[in-house]
Each structure stands twice: as C-alpha cells, then as structure tokens.
Amino acid sequence: MTADFVDALVADQPAGSGPVLRLLGDVRVSHGSRWYDVPEGSKRLLVYVALHRRRLDRGHAAATLWPDAPDSRAAGNLRSALWRLNQAHVGLIGVDRHHLAFRPGVLVDIDLVTAWAGRLIAGRPAGADLSALPTGGVLFDLLPGWYDDWVLTERERVRQRVLHGMEAMSRHLVTSGRCAEAVEVALTAAGAEPLRESAQRVLLEAHLAEGNWVEGRRGLDTYRRLLARELDMEPDPRLAALLDAYPRARPAATADRERASSISAMS
C-alpha cells in the first residue's frame, strides 16, 4: 500500500515533525494519527504552493490559479481559499500582505518520496529506506485528473524519480540477499512502465540472483513480444546476454546422454 510506504518515511522523520500534505491519491493532510480533509475550493492553492517549494507572490499566485478572473476577483478568491483552509484546521500556509509560503515544519509526501529515491540512487539508503516496499500504482500518479501545466511537469519528474529509485532499491535488496523483495519491487516498476528497459533489466537481475533462470527467460520473452507489438523493436542484446552468462543447470537430455555414456564406458 502506498499509504504504508509513505507512513514509514514519515515515521523516519525527526520527532516533532509537522503535518504532512498528501498529494499521492486524494489531497489530504495528516498530523500524527489525525487526518483532515482539504476543502475542495482550496485544493488548487495548497497544491500550487506545495509544488513550487518557495515563497510566492500573492498576486502572481492568484493570477495563475484564477486566470479568467479580474485581478481584484482573483485576489478575493485567494483570500477565500486561505480562509477555508484555516476553518478546516489545515492552515499550512503562512501569508503576509505580498507573499505566501508553507509554514515551517510542513512536510509533503512527494518530497519525502523523491528524497527516498535520491538516497537509493546515490547508494546511501538510510533508516526506513529498505524497510517498506513501495507498491501500488498510485505511487506513480501524482494528482490524477489534474491537467495544469505546472502539475504535468511535476508529475513526470516525480514519476521518473520514483522509477529510478525503485530500480536502485531492487539492486540494493539483491545485494542484501533479499531477492524475493527485489523481484517484487522490480515487478512494480516494470508494471508501471512495461516498455522501460531499465526496469526489465533489474527484474531480470533479481530473478537470476534468486536462481530462477526460467522466470528470467519467461520475463524476457514477454518483454520481447511487447516491444515487437508496440514498437516493432527488439530488446537490447545485453538483456539476453545476462541470461546466456548465467551458470544454469545442463538440460536434462544432455545430462541423460552423459550418464549413459559413462555407464557404457564402465561396461
């Protein structure tokens, strides 16, 4: 479950950390064991501030969020959105006459997830990084149904970061001898982007590390058919080379012939 994975990252934060804005799935706020719904009319403002990660000019934010409204109306909409957040006990945004930004201590789930991925990619996992397995498609789907340009760009950035992080995690798990979990993580990455060759590679590596040459062969054959059907392409020959280099058992027929020859020689 994505919530379990994010909760593990939240639990690994320093004691006394602030509320967490959840953007993977529905927009909600959690603080400790309590959950708060975000008013529908305030979600875009909260998300806009979260994705920009800096102090923002109030007028520019209002014009971006309500582009069809006159400046005075947009400014009024901004004030109303802030008021609704405070009424719902999710006053995460601090404001003055000209600017707005998140209050100190506010956490955002995608920042925790991309930081997790960054540590794995850099080869420096820590704390809960290898404890909870990132499963579930929603982990790759930031704010589904939102089509603003500033959301689409961030969605793709997070998606790529998470995919790279999961590929790195699978390799870390293999190194730690946790091959079954490595296969599970690699399957999640490959399922999220079936045509992604790097995900197929780590899945194949995990199967081979577990000693399952046949699983690796089956997965590569499935990937080959998918590439041929979707792109009229063949996989990188280096994927097949991984299988060819694996020291697997001899075919049964060959072993039977060798045993028969040995018996004949002894007769």
C-alpha positions as CSV (number, residue, x, y, z in Angstrom):
1,M,0.0,0.0,0.0
2,T,1.3,3.5,-0.9
3,A,0.0,4.9,2.4
4,D,2.0,2.3,4.4
5,F,5.1,3.2,2.4
6,V,4.7,7.0,2.9
7,D,3.8,6.4,6.6
8,A,7.1,4.6,7.0
9,L,9.0,7.6,5.6
10,V,7.0,10.0,7.8
11,A,7.8,7.8,10.9
12,D,11.5,8.1,10.0
13,Q,11.4,11.9,10.2
14,P,12.7,13.7,13.4
15,A,10.5,13.8,16.4
16,G,8.1,16.7,16.4
17,S,7.8,17.0,12.6
18,G,4.8,18.9,11.4
19,P,1.7,18.0,9.4
20,V,2.0,16.1,6.1
21,L,0.3,17.1,2.9
22,R,-0.6,14.0,0.9
23,L,-0.7,14.5,-2.9
24,L,-0.4,10.9,-4.0
25,G,-4.0,10.0,-4.5
26,D,-6.6,12.4,-2.9
27,V,-5.4,15.7,-1.5
28,R,-5.5,15.3,2.3
29,V,-3.5,16.3,5.4
30,S,-2.3,14.1,8.2
31,H,-0.7,15.1,11.6
32,G,0.1,12.2,13.9
33,S,-2.9,9.9,13.9
34,R,-5.3,12.5,12.8
35,W,-6.5,13.2,9.2
36,Y,-8.0,16.3,7.8
37,D,-10.0,16.8,4.6
38,V,-9.0,19.8,2.4
39,P,-11.9,21.9,1.2
40,E,-12.5,21.4,-2.5
41,G,-12.2,25.2,-3.2
42,S,-8.8,25.4,-1.6
43,K,-7.0,22.3,-3.0
44,R,-5.5,24.1,-6.0
45,L,-4.0,26.8,-3.8
46,L,-2.5,24.2,-1.4
47,V,-1.1,22.1,-4.2
48,Y,0.3,25.2,-6.1
49,V,2.3,26.3,-3.0
50,A,3.5,22.7,-2.4
51,L,4.8,22.1,-5.9
52,H,6.6,25.4,-6.2
53,R,8.5,24.9,-2.9
54,R,9.3,28.6,-2.3
55,R,7.9,31.9,-1.1
56,L,5.4,33.1,-3.7
57,D,4.0,36.4,-4.7
58,R,0.3,36.6,-3.8
59,G,-0.7,38.4,-6.9
60,H,1.1,36.0,-9.3
61,A,-0.4,33.0,-7.5
62,A,-3.9,34.4,-7.7
63,A,-3.5,35.2,-11.4
64,T,-2.2,31.7,-12.1
65,L,-4.9,29.9,-10.2
66,W,-7.8,32.1,-11.5
67,P,-6.6,33.3,-14.9
68,D,-10.0,34.2,-16.2
69,A,-10.9,36.5,-13.3
70,P,-10.0,40.2,-12.9
71,D,-7.2,40.8,-10.6
72,S,-9.5,42.0,-7.8
73,R,-11.7,38.9,-8.1
74,A,-8.6,36.6,-8.2
75,A,-7.3,38.2,-5.0
76,G,-10.6,37.7,-3.4
77,N,-10.7,34.1,-4.4
78,L,-7.2,33.7,-2.9
79,R,-8.4,35.2,0.4
80,S,-11.4,32.9,0.5
81,A,-9.3,29.8,-0.2
82,L,-7.0,30.7,2.7
83,W,-9.9,31.3,5.0
84,R,-11.4,27.9,4.1
85,L,-8.1,26.2,4.9
86,N,-8.0,27.8,8.3
87,Q,-11.6,26.8,9.0
88,A,-10.8,23.2,8.2
89,H,-7.8,23.2,10.5
90,V,-5.3,22.8,7.7
91,G,-3.7,26.2,7.9
92,L,-0.5,25.1,6.4
93,I,0.2,28.4,4.5
94,G,1.6,31.5,6.1
95,V,0.9,34.8,4.5
96,D,1.7,38.5,4.7
97,R,0.5,41.4,2.5
98,H,2.5,40.3,-0.5
99,H,3.7,36.7,-0.2
100,L,2.6,33.2,0.9
101,A,4.6,30.1,1.7
102,F,4.3,26.9,3.8
103,R,4.7,27.3,7.5
104,P,8.0,25.8,8.9
105,G,7.8,22.1,9.6
106,V,5.2,21.2,6.9
107,L,6.0,18.0,5.1
108,V,4.8,17.0,1.6
109,D,4.6,13.3,0.7
110,I,6.2,13.7,-2.8
111,D,9.2,15.5,-1.2
112,L,9.7,12.5,1.2
113,V,9.3,10.0,-1.7
114,T,11.7,11.8,-4.0
115,A,14.3,12.3,-1.2
116,W,14.0,8.5,-0.5
117,A,14.6,7.8,-4.2
118,G,17.6,10.2,-4.2
119,R,19.3,8.4,-1.4
120,L,18.9,5.0,-3.1
121,I,20.1,6.3,-6.4
122,A,23.1,7.8,-4.7
123,G,23.8,4.4,-3.0
124,R,23.2,5.8,0.5
125,P,19.9,4.2,1.8
126,A,19.2,5.0,5.5
127,G,16.6,4.4,8.1
128,A,13.4,3.0,6.7
129,D,14.5,3.2,3.1
130,L,14.7,-0.6,2.6
131,S,12.1,-1.5,5.2
132,A,8.8,-0.6,3.5
133,L,8.2,-1.8,-0.1
134,P,6.8,0.9,-2.5
135,T,3.9,-1.0,-4.1
136,G,0.7,0.2,-5.8
137,G,0.3,2.3,-9.0
138,V,-0.8,5.4,-7.2
139,L,2.8,6.0,-6.1
140,F,3.4,7.0,-9.7
141,D,0.3,9.0,-10.2
142,L,0.6,12.5,-8.7
143,L,-2.7,14.3,-8.6
144,P,-4.6,12.1,-11.1
145,G,-7.1,14.1,-13.2
146,W,-5.2,17.4,-12.8
147,Y,-4.0,18.8,-16.1
148,D,-2.4,22.2,-15.3
149,D,1.0,22.6,-16.9
150,W,2.6,23.1,-13.5
151,V,1.1,19.8,-12.4
152,L,2.0,17.8,-15.5
153,T,5.7,18.7,-15.4
154,E,5.9,17.8,-11.7
155,R,4.0,14.6,-12.2
156,E,6.6,13.4,-14.8
157,R,9.5,14.5,-12.6
158,V,8.2,12.5,-9.7
159,R,7.4,9.5,-11.8
160,Q,10.9,9.3,-13.3
161,R,12.5,9.8,-9.8
162,V,10.4,7.1,-8.3
163,L,11.1,4.6,-11.1
164,H,14.8,5.2,-10.8
165,G,14.6,4.9,-7.0
166,M,12.7,1.5,-7.3
167,E,15.3,0.2,-9.7
168,A,18.0,1.2,-7.3
169,M,16.1,-0.3,-4.4
170,S,15.8,-3.7,-6.2
171,R,19.5,-3.8,-6.7
172,H,20.2,-2.9,-3.0
173,L,17.8,-5.7,-1.9
174,V,19.6,-8.2,-4.2
175,T,22.9,-7.2,-2.6
176,S,21.4,-7.7,0.9
177,G,20.2,-11.2,-0.1
178,R,16.5,-10.2,-0.1
179,C,15.8,-11.5,-3.6
180,A,12.1,-12.1,-3.2
181,E,11.5,-8.5,-2.2
182,A,13.8,-7.3,-5.0
183,V,11.7,-9.2,-7.5
184,E,8.5,-7.6,-6.0
185,V,9.9,-4.1,-6.3
186,A,11.2,-4.6,-9.8
187,L,7.8,-6.0,-10.9
188,T,6.1,-2.9,-9.6
189,A,8.5,-0.7,-11.6
190,A,8.1,-2.8,-14.7
191,G,4.3,-2.9,-14.3
192,A,4.2,0.9,-14.0
193,E,6.1,1.3,-17.3
194,P,6.2,-2.0,-19.2
195,L,8.3,-0.7,-22.1
196,R,11.0,0.7,-19.8
197,E,14.1,-1.4,-20.5
198,S,16.0,-0.5,-17.3
199,A,13.1,-1.8,-15.2
200,Q,13.1,-5.0,-17.2
201,R,16.8,-5.3,-16.6
202,V,16.6,-5.1,-12.8
203,L,13.7,-7.5,-12.8
204,L,15.8,-10.0,-14.8
205,E,18.8,-9.4,-12.5
206,A,16.6,-10.1,-9.5
207,H,15.2,-13.4,-11.0
208,L,18.7,-14.6,-11.7
209,A,20.0,-13.6,-8.3
210,E,17.2,-15.8,-6.8
211,G,18.3,-18.6,-9.1
212,N,15.2,-18.5,-11.2
213,W,16.6,-18.7,-14.8
214,V,13.3,-19.9,-16.2
215,E,11.5,-16.9,-14.7
216,G,14.0,-14.6,-16.2
217,R,13.6,-16.3,-19.6
218,R,9.9,-16.1,-19.4
219,G,10.0,-12.4,-18.5
220,L,12.4,-11.6,-21.3
221,D,10.2,-13.4,-23.8
222,T,7.2,-11.5,-22.6
223,Y,9.1,-8.2,-23.0
224,R,10.3,-9.1,-26.4
225,R,6.7,-9.8,-27.6
226,L,5.5,-6.5,-26.1
227,L,8.3,-4.5,-27.8
228,A,7.6,-6.1,-31.1
229,R,3.9,-5.5,-30.9
230,E,4.0,-1.9,-29.6
231,L,7.2,-0.5,-31.2
232,D,8.3,-3.1,-33.8
233,M,11.7,-3.3,-31.9
234,E,13.9,-5.9,-30.3
235,P,15.2,-5.7,-26.7
236,D,18.8,-4.7,-26.2
237,P,21.0,-7.7,-26.8
238,R,22.6,-7.2,-23.4
239,L,19.5,-8.4,-21.8
240,A,19.7,-11.8,-23.5
241,A,23.5,-11.8,-22.7
242,L,22.6,-11.7,-19.0
243,L,20.7,-15.0,-19.4
244,D,23.4,-16.5,-21.5
245,A,26.0,-15.7,-18.9
246,Y,24.1,-17.3,-16.1
247,P,25.6,-20.6,-14.9
248,R,22.4,-22.7,-15.0
249,A,22.0,-26.5,-14.9
250,R,22.5,-28.5,-18.1
251,P,19.4,-29.6,-20.0
252,A,18.1,-33.0,-18.8
253,A,18.6,-34.6,-22.1
254,T,22.3,-33.7,-22.1
255,A,22.7,-35.0,-18.6
256,D,21.0,-38.3,-19.5
257,R,23.3,-38.8,-22.5
258,E,26.4,-38.1,-20.4
259,R,25.2,-40.6,-17.8
260,A,24.5,-43.2,-20.5
261,S,28.0,-42.7,-22.0
262,S,29.5,-43.1,-18.6
263,I,27.7,-46.4,-17.9
264,S,28.7,-47.7,-21.4
265,A,32.3,-46.9,-20.7
266,M,32.2,-48.8,-17.4
267,S,30.7,-51.9,-19.0
